[in-house]
Amino acid sequence: MAQHQKSTVVITGASSGVGLQAARALSQKGWHVVMACRNLSKAEEAAKALGMQPDSYTVMHIDLGSLESVRQFAKDFRASGKSLDALVCNAAIYMPLIKEPLRSPEGFELSVATNHLGHFLLCNLLLEDLKNSPSSEPRLVILGTVTHNPKELGGKIPPRPDLGNLNGFAEGFKEPIAMIDGKKFEPVKAYKDSKVCNVLTMRELHRRYHESHGITFSSLYPGCVATTALFRNHYPLFQKIFPLFQRYITGGFVTEEESGDRVAEVVSDPQYNQSGAYWSWGNRQKKNGKSFLQEVSNEASDDDKAERMWDLSAKLVGLA
């Protein structure tokens, strides 16, 4: 089909793993991909290594851990004059072994700052751009994870996520506070909490803006991608064993390529036009390799909590 102007998608964390493979898949479908990354040369090399056509992507700088960097990215993107037809919030950091919290430039615990607050600000800043997309159906997709959900096997492993009453956010989320619930720092729980916030953000975006803006908001769990750089901060032995465990024991293993294709489908395929949906390809409930609508965790479907999370996050990132 002849397109005068390619559709444009922004993908955060597109220099490796699922984000990179989603960039490849969407560029192959004729999209122009803005690869929003911290490390520009790494993203450039990765795109070249996958044979992405030079005119099919642009590499732009964003550090989601820094609110200033997120604001700068939004300005830079607008200055590029491109339309925004889809936004994929994919970037995430996971630091299971640290004993003390790392802090963002604003003083927030770094994994929640990067995975949730940076994306929360980015979504809000780019809402108008999505609303004004020439596409009949702009989409905003936030990556989920099985670990947010104790109803599923992968989510039963402790520590379980729990935002509590979001006291940590309410109290400003800076030293000495490092957890959303205000309790003692647990790096694995911080990651899981940030992913619950991702799902709550998607649902609250849907509730607030789907009808008025005509944007489809959704999340997906593309399967267990056990080989990605998300695990680069884990024990080397874990990095070796985990993919084998997922491949041969749980059957949940998917390749980075496969997961990237799934993200691209949720961005571009008409069958994924349901707003407020959380798509999954399951772990063991293979469902013949097709996607299905997955229930989110009780906490991630708590509308009152979603609203409180939204209001407190807006205050923390300076939107309130």
HELIX and SHEET records of a PDB file:
HELIX    1   1 GLY A   17  GLN A   28  1                                  12    
HELIX    2   2 LEU A   40  ALA A   49  1                                  10    
HELIX    3   3 PRO A   54  SER A   56  5                                   3    
HELIX    4   4 LEU A   67  ALA A   79  1                                  13    
HELIX    5   5 LEU A  110  VAL A  112  1                                   3    
HELIX    6   6 ALA A  113  LEU A  117  3                                   5    
HELIX    7   7 GLY A  118  LYS A  131  1                                  14    
HELIX    8   8 VAL A  146  HIS A  148  5                                   3    
HELIX    9   9 LEU A  153  LYS A  156  1                                   4    
HELIX   10  10 ASN A  167  ALA A  170  1                                   4    
HELIX   11  11 PRO A  187  HIS A  213  1                                  27    
HELIX   12  12 ALA A  229  PHE A  231  5                                   3    
HELIX   13  13 PRO A  236  PHE A  245  1                                  10    
HELIX   14  14 GLN A  246  THR A  250  3                                   5    
HELIX   15  15 GLU A  256  SER A  268  1                                  13    
HELIX   16  16 PRO A  270  TYR A  272  5                                   3    
HELIX   17  17 LYS A  287  GLY A  289  5                                   3    
HELIX   18  18 GLU A  299  SER A  301  5                                   3    
HELIX   19  19 ASP A  303  LEU A  316  1                                  14    
SHEET    1   A 8 TYR A  57  HIS A  61  0                                        
SHEET    2   A 8 HIS A  32  CYS A  37  1                                        
SHEET    3   A 8 THR A   8  THR A  12  1                                        
SHEET    4   A 8 ALA A  86  CYS A  89  1                                        
SHEET    5   A 8 ARG A 139  LEU A 143  1                                        
SHEET    6   A 8 THR A 216  TYR A 221  1                                        
SHEET    7   A 8 ALA A 277  SER A 280  1                                        
SHEET    8   A 8 PHE A 292  LEU A 293 -1                                        
END                                                                             
